[in-house]
């Protein structure tokens, strides 16, 4: 197996929120049930802070930048059950920053569990101030206005983007790409596909930029769009991957074919349950004792199962599914199961 160049991220401020590499586990029972494909999972749901989840990787670099700028307050945006908002609140508590989160009721659910349980309950426990906006509100415009108010009162504010998906935040998943390669080499194997959900685009963008920077094939990364249309997700992710690559390798250009987005699992819209998602969540839980969330990883895993069942992998292929976390969302979606 060829040795790729290492990825040097020491030039970027970083605030440690994770505790070393997350494990890669083989799903032996599910692999046997599905046939000729070996399925592995990268357990980014196991991170210790705030209930765990992939956003902590991005927040290490976002908080690093915020603290380097002297920030005492962080403001961010998300949907009512945003995993990013929850982990921003937890990370802010760890770093001693005040936190305000602007949540929109984007998903058409008004049952008590969705409105008050899950991530929202944890946001409050972590001490964040919540701004509750209707689904059609411009959350970022509100957040920018609120940040300006706080600055006028003497606060130093860092405004984090939706999903933590800025070029700086995406560095967290460039680092994850290097981590996956190192773990694969140590196990004397390689993955034919790295599958994951794509919401705000930053996780896929970081993986792609990281792999390109290490002269590895980014086309092995295939994300399932769960937030926007295929066209919007593809263009957004290409832009974010280019911006992230520019940080890692100034002047480098992103080949369009580096970003691959699979369609067909979003259903009626973001956060709206599908039968395929329910089946995927129940299947992984009942065969391996592992839990997916209903908004992101549940739909993306349903996409991976679809591809395996339709023989889109060669016999003996090894696929790695990135478990991005979001477990509190299961409690918010109690009525969906």
MOKATA-V475559 format. One line per field, one symbol per residue. phi: phi as a letter, one per 40 degrees, with the letter a starting at -180 (. if undefined). psi: psi as a letter, one per 20 degrees, with the letter a starting at -180 (. if undefined). burial: 1 if it has 24 or more other C-alpha atoms within 12 Angstrom, else 0. A space follows every 10 residues. Layout:
phi = ???
psi = ???
burial = ???
This chain:
phi = .cbcccbbbc cbdabcbbbg cccbbccccc dccchcbcbb bccccccccg gghccccccd cccdcccccg cbabbabicd bccccdcccc cccccgbcbb bbbbccccbb cccccbbgcc dcdcccgccb bcbccccccc cccccccccc ccchcbbbbc cdggcbdccc ddccccdccc cccccccfaa bcabbacbbc gcccdccccc ccccgbcccc cbbbcbbbcd cccccccccc ccccccccbd gcbccdccbb bcbhbcgcid gccbcccdcc cccccccbgb bbcccbcccc cccccdcccc fcbcdgcbbb bcccggddcc ccbdccb
psi = pqpqqrooji ipqpopirlr qqqpqpnggh ghhicjpppq pomiiiqhpj irrhihgghg hghggghhjk qippprrrrg kphggghggg hgghikqqpp popqmhpmpj qhgghiachg ghgghijqpp ooqrhjqngh gggggggggh hhjjqoppoq rpjjmrhghi hhighhghgg gghgghjlrq phqoqrqoei ihgggggggg gghjkqoiii ooqopigarg gggggghggh gghghhhhnp iqppphihop pqriihbirp jpqqhhgggg ghghghhikq prqigfhghh hhgggghghj ljqqpjqpqp pooibjhhhh hhkgii.
burial = 0000001010 0101111100 1111111001 1001001111 1111111111 1111111111 1111111000 1111111111 1111111111 1111101111 1111111010 0001111111 1111011111 1110000011 0111011001 0000011111 1111111111 1111111111 1101000001 1111111111 1111111111 1111011111 1111111111 0011111111 1111111100 0001000111 1111111001 1111011111 1111000101 1111111111 1111111100 0010001111 1111111111 1110010
